[in-house]
Amino acid sequence: MRFGAHYLDTYVPELDGSMAQHYQDLFAQFELLDQLGYDDVWVTEHHFHEYGGLISDPPVFLAAAARTTRRIHLGVAISVLPLHNPLQVAEGYAMVDVISNGRLEFGVGRGSTPAEYASFRIGYDDSATRMKEGTQLIQQAWRGETIHFQGELFAYDDLRVLPKPVQEPHPPIWVGASRSDDTFRWAGLNGFHVMTLPYMYEPDVLRHWLDVYRAALVEAGYDPSTREVLGKFHVYVADSLEQARTEAIPYLARYAALAGARSNRSTGSHSRDQEGFDEQVERGNLIAGDPQRCIDIIERWREVLGLTTISGTVSFGGMPQELALKNIRLFAERVMPAFERRRAPRAVAS
């Protein structure tokens, strides 16, 4: 089992302070994650709103984080490829891999916020094609090849993209998969790793999609045991369930409120009160409570879905820095040691 921290940053000015202070607090958290032996730290890409919008340009943020960390892998979950020219994406994230000396983890997807497409004046209808062709182009660029590409939406000839990443043939590629058989099958046929949101679905639904993914891996000649299946959860560790409930609920509620405001709908995936909190912990949708309870929830998901990586949102909704740092430390010291750890190099598709 691998462990990472996941940052869909929700900025609450009255609690987080100035934007400059908030960035410094995030970097301090990243440094502690690095020191405590977390495998990965992931940031998301969002725009135009306090729900994620302070990390609107992830490679800039990750390059800064690379200078004050030493071993932790730095990931994007995900780069919303249809919003960008893929060659510029290839350039920016290759710089992160070089600056970090080969620690980039690269996630791709179509995104989950239609309002961002509308604000950029970019249509959503061809987003699947833009994502798939963009990923092909990025792979060509990172292998150091002279690009010759003719697709439905992109056409380039005789281009060379710099820099080339440190990792060969290129950094590991992950797919944010949450909607359809097609996305999971595409990820498998290309040998990519997958990122999932288990709390959004009944286990049988996600198990079906992961079966599609693993069957596609085998069909394409890949060994599923060499590929990662990540589950993202909110995480809050305390000495007891009661303490976790008291400390985490206000910040889960603010996170949910910002998510709902951005999507113009109510969000039911995160608890806002004691009853909702307890229900979500019981279902395993929140990894929260005393350390043994958190261990049991992770073990349950590993058995049910075959998850190989847990990515925890450990700071959310204006949580004070001291609580975030405590949460990070308790998870590392009292939960992670219960699981066999491995740092074998991740496989990448050729």
N, C-alpha and C positions, 0 to 999 in steps of 0.2 A: 504494500500500500504506500502510495505517495501522498504527500500533504502540501497544500498550497493555501495562500490567502487570496481572496478575490475582492477587488475594489470597484464596485459600481458606486462611485462617490456621490453622496447626497449632501450637498452643502447647505447648512443652516446658519446663516450669518450671525444671528444673535447668540448662538452657542459655539460656533466654530471660530469666531473672530474674523479678522481680515483674511482676504484670499491669500496674501503672502504668508500669514501665520499658519493658515490651513495647509498650504503646501509643505511648510517646514514640519508640521506635525505628521503629515503622511510620510515624508522622507524618514523621519525618526522611527516610524512604525516599520518601514521597509528595512531599515538597518537592524532593528531588533529581530525581525523575521530571519534575516540573514544570519545573525549571531546564534539564534536558537535552533538552526538546522532545518527550517522549512525548505522544501524542495523548490517551490515556485511562488512567485507573486504575480497576480494577473490584474490588469486594468482593463476597463471597458472603454468603448468609444461612443460618446453621446454628444449632442449639440443643443445649444440655444435654451438651456434650462438648468436649474439647480440639480435636477435629477441627472447626474453624470456629466453635466456640461463643463465642469472645471477641468476635465481631462479630455478635452475635445481633440487634441492632437497627441495621441498616445506615444508615438516615437520620440517626441520632444521630452515628455515626462520620463519615459523609460531610459533615455540616454542620460538624463540628469541622475536618475536613481543608480545607473550603472557605475557612476563615479564614486559612490559612497557605499557600495556593496561589493562583495568579493566572490561569493560562490552561488548565491541563490539565482535560479533562472528567472528571467524577466519576460512575461508573456502579455499578449493582447488577446482579450476574449470579448469581443472579436474586432478585427478590422472590417468595417462595413464597406466591402469592396465596391458595390454598385454606386457609392457616393464619390468615388475617386478615379483618377487615371491610374491604372495598375502599375505603370512604369514608375510613377512618382512614389507609389506605395513601396515598390521594390527598393528604390533608392533609400527611402527614409528608414525602413526597418533593417536593411543591410547595414546601415550606419550603426544602428543599435547593436547588432551582432558584433560588429568590429569593435566598437567602444567597450562593450562588455566582455570581450575576448571569448565569444562563442556561447553566450547564455540566452539568446533569444528563443522564445516559443511563440510561434506565429499562428494565431487563430483567424479564420475567415468565416464570413457569413453574410446574410442579407439584412441583418438587424431586426429589431422588434418594435421600432417606433415609426409608424407611417408619417407622423408629423414632421420628422426630420427630412424625409424625401420631399414632402410638400414645400418645406421652407427652402430647400436647395433648388426647387423647381426641377426635380429629377423624377421621372416616372418610375413606378414600381413594377409595371407589367413585365419588363424584360430584365428584372433584377437577377433572376436565376441564371440567365445567360451571361450577364455581366460578371456575376460572381465566378462562374465556371471558367469563362475565357480569361478573366483577370488572373485567376489562380494559375492557369497554364502559362500565361505570360510571365508571372513572377517567378515560377519555377525555371523557365528558360533563362531569365535574367540572372538569377542567383547561381545557376550552374556555370556562368561565365560565357555562355554561348552568344554568338552574334544572333540577334533575334530576327527570325523570318517567320511571320505569323499572319495568317489569313483566316479570320473567323467571321461570324455573322455580324459582330459589332465592332471588332477591333482589327486593324490591319497595319502591320509595321514591317519594314524591311531594312536590313543592314544596320541595325542599331546595337550598340554595346552599352550596357548599363553598369555604372560604377557607384559604390564599391561592390566587390564580391564579398559575401559573408565569410566569416571564419569557418563555420560548420560546413562540412562537405557531405553530400553534394549541395545541401542547403539546410537551413534550420528546420526542425520538425514542424509539420503543418497539421493543424487541428481544424475541425469543422464544428461550428455551433449548429447542432441539429436539433430541431424541436417541432417540426411541422408535418413531415411527410415521409413516406417510404422512399421517395426519390432522393431526398437529401442524404439519408442514411446509406442508401445503396451507392450513391455517387462517392461518398466518403470512403466506403469499403473498397470499391473498385479501384480507387486511387491509392489505397494503403494509408490514408490519413487517420489520425487519432480523432476521437469525437468528444464533444462537450455536451452534457445534458443537464436538464433542470428537473430532477426527479420529483420535487414538490409540486410541480404543475400538473402531473398526470397520475392516473391510477397505475400501479406497478405493472399490470398486465399490458397496458398500452405501450409503455416504454420498453417492456421486455420484448414485445413484438418488433418494435423498431430496432432494438439492438440485435435481435435474431436476423433481421434483414441485413444489418450492417455486417455482422460476422459471416453470414453466408456469402455476401459480396466479397469480403476479404478472401475467403477460401477460393471462390470462383476465380479471382484475379491472381491467385498463387501466393497470397500472404498468410502467414501464421497468425491467427488472432491473438495468441499469447504474447506476441511482440508489440501489440498495439494497446494504447491507453484508452480507457473509458472513464471520463471525468464526470463526477456529480458535484454540482454547486449547491451550497446550502448556507443559510445564516447560522452562525455558531456563537454560542455564549456559554462559557464554562464558569462555574462558581462552586462554592463548597456544598451547596444544596440546591434543589429545584426551587425552593422558596426564594432563596437569595437571587438566583438567576432571573426568576420571574420579576421580582421587585426592581432589579437593576436594569433589565433589558427592555421591558415593555414600553417605557416612554420613548425609547429610541427606535424600536421596531415600528411604533405607531407613526412617528415622524417620517420614517423611511416609506412606509406604506402610503402616507398622505401625499408625499412628493411624487411617488410612482403613479398614484391615482390621478393627481393633477396633470401630470404629463400626458397620460393616456386618455384623460377625460372619462375615466370609469373607475368604479370601486375595485380595489384589489383585495382578494381574499386569501392570498398565499402567505401573508404575514400577520401575526396576531397583534391585536390592539388592546386586549384586556386579558384578565386572568383566565377566563374560560377558554377564550380562543388560543391563548398561549399553551395551556395544558393540552388542548386537543391537538395542536400542531406538533407538540413534543411527542405525544402518544402515537401519532401517525408517522413520526420520523421526519416530518417536513421541516422541523427545526431541530438542529443538533444543539441541545441546551440542557442545562442542569448540572448535577454533580458529575465528576469525571467518569465514573463507572456507567452512568446513564448515557453519556455521550459515546463511550466506547461501544455500548450495546447497540445504539442506533446505527453507528457506522458499520458494525459487524452485520447487522440485519440487511443493510443496503448492499453490502458486498455479497452476501449470500443470494439475495433476491435478484440483483441485476448484474452481478459480476463487476462492480465498480473497481477500478484499480487506483483511482486518484480521487481524493476529497479536496475540494476547493472551498474554503470557508470565508464568508463575509464576516469579518471579525470586528469591523468598525463601521457604524451606520447611524444615520439619522441625528447627527449632531452629538454623538457620544463623546463625553469628556475624554481627553487624552489619557488620563490616568486609568480610566476603565478600559479603554481600548488596549493599552499596553498590558494591563493585568490579564485581560482575556487572551491576548496573544501568548503571554508567558504560561498561563495555566494550561492552555491547549497543548503547548509544546512539552511541558514538563510532566503532565498528568494524563494526557490522552494518547499522544503520538507514540510513547514508548510501548504501549500495549500491542502494537502492530509491527510485523516484520518490515524493516525499512530496506529500500533498495535504490541505488543510484546508478543502475546500468544505463548506458546511453540509450536514448529513445531511437527507435527505428524511424527512418524517413523514407518516403516513396521516392523512387528514382525518377 
